[in-house]
Amino acid sequence: MKKHPREDLYSKSVDVDFDDPRVQELMRKTETLRLDQRGHLPTRPVLIRRASDPHDPGTPGVQIGKEDAGLAILATGQIFAVGEDMLLYCKGDGQGGIYRVEASRPGRRQEDAAQNIFITYARRRA
């Protein structure tokens, strides 16, 4: 096997003929694959309260990964409406804030379905 200098692996472009039947077959075989990195991301427990209801006792959840550019990914036992404001309380460090739901959907993993888990994407309000 011919060894290439490390920079060659990242600097060369490759032309792909997407009309090639072999490429189309490969694409068909991989179109249902999903990348799931959730198991490798840090998590922390949170409490989520609907901002519109001052008497809401809150729903426990888990923040998946670190907040990135104000976006928090949450795993919870309920679905939230897009555009809904929520109060997020992070257990342990006392951090949290007001977030607006951008998307909320049922989890796609088998264990999500078994435990009725929903994934919610919420952005911190300034």
QUILIN-V33819 format. One record per residue. N is the residue number from 1. RES is the residue in one small letter. SS is DSSP state (~ for helix, > for strand, _ for the rest). PSI is psi as a letter, one per 30 degrees, with the letter a starting at -180 (none if undefined). NEAR is the number of other C-alpha atoms within 10 Angstrom. Layout:
N/RES/SS/PSI/NEAR ; N/RES/SS/PSI/NEAR
This chain:
1/m/_/k/3 ; 2/k/_/k/3 ; 3/k/_/k/6 ; 4/h/_/k/8 ; 5/p/_/k/7 ; 6/r/~/e/8 ; 7/e/~/f/8 ; 8/d/~/e/10 ; 9/l/~/f/9 ; 10/y/~/f/8 ; 11/s/~/f/8 ; 12/k/_/k/8 ; 13/s/_/l/8 ; 14/v/_/k/6 ; 15/d/_/k/6 ; 16/v/_/k/8 ; 17/d/_/j/10 ; 18/f/_/f/10 ; 19/d/_/f/8 ; 20/d/_/k/9 ; 21/p/~/e/10 ; 22/r/~/e/11 ; 23/v/~/e/13 ; 24/q/~/e/13 ; 25/e/~/e/10 ; 26/l/~/e/10 ; 27/m/~/e/12 ; 28/r/~/e/10 ; 29/k/~/f/10 ; 30/t/~/f/10 ; 31/e/_/f/8 ; 32/t/_/f/7 ; 33/l/_/k/7 ; 34/r/_/k/8 ; 35/l/_/k/5 ; 36/d/_/j/9 ; 37/q/_/g/8 ; 38/r/~/e/10 ; 39/g/~/f/9 ; 40/h/~/f/9 ; 41/l/_/k/10 ; 42/p/_/k/11 ; 43/t/>/l/17 ; 44/r/>/k/15 ; 45/p/>/k/16 ; 46/v/>/l/23 ; 47/l/>/k/19 ; 48/i/>/k/23 ; 49/r/>/k/20 ; 50/r/>/k/19 ; 51/a/_/f/17 ; 52/s/_/f/11 ; 53/d/_/j/10 ; 54/p/_/f/9 ; 55/h/_/g/9 ; 56/d/_/k/11 ; 57/p/_/f/11 ; 58/g/_/l/18 ; 59/t/>/k/14 ; 60/p/>/l/16 ; 61/g/>/a/23 ; 62/v/>/k/20 ; 63/q/>/k/23 ; 64/i/>/j/19 ; 65/g/>/l/17 ; 66/k/>/l/14 ; 67/e/>/k/13 ; 68/d/>/j/10 ; 69/a/_/h/8 ; 70/g/_/f/12 ; 71/l/>/k/17 ; 72/a/>/k/21 ; 73/i/>/k/21 ; 74/l/>/k/24 ; 75/a/>/k/24 ; 76/t/>/l/25 ; 77/g/_/g/17 ; 78/q/_/l/16 ; 79/i/_/k/16 ; 80/f/_/l/22 ; 81/a/_/k/13 ; 82/v/_/k/14 ; 83/g/_/f/12 ; 84/e/_/k/15 ; 85/d/>/k/21 ; 86/m/>/l/24 ; 87/l/>/k/18 ; 88/l/>/k/27 ; 89/y/>/j/20 ; 90/c/>/k/18 ; 91/k/_/k/13 ; 92/g/_/e/9 ; 93/d/_/f/8 ; 94/g/_/g/10 ; 95/q/_/l/10 ; 96/g/>/a/15 ; 97/g/>/a/13 ; 98/i/>/k/18 ; 99/y/>/l/24 ; 100/r/>/k/21 ; 101/v/>/k/20 ; 102/e/>/e/17 ; 103/a/>/k/17 ; 104/s/>/k/20 ; 105/r/>/l/15 ; 106/p/>/k/17 ; 107/g/_/l/18 ; 108/r/_/f/13 ; 109/r/_/l/11 ; 110/q/~/e/10 ; 111/e/~/f/10 ; 112/d/~/e/16 ; 113/a/~/e/12 ; 114/a/~/e/9 ; 115/q/~/g/12 ; 116/n/_/h/14 ; 117/i/_/k/22 ; 118/f/>/k/20 ; 119/i/>/k/24 ; 120/t/>/k/24 ; 121/y/>/j/19 ; 122/a/>/k/26 ; 123/r/>/k/21 ; 124/r/>/k/20 ; 125/r/_/k/12 ; 126/a/_/none/7
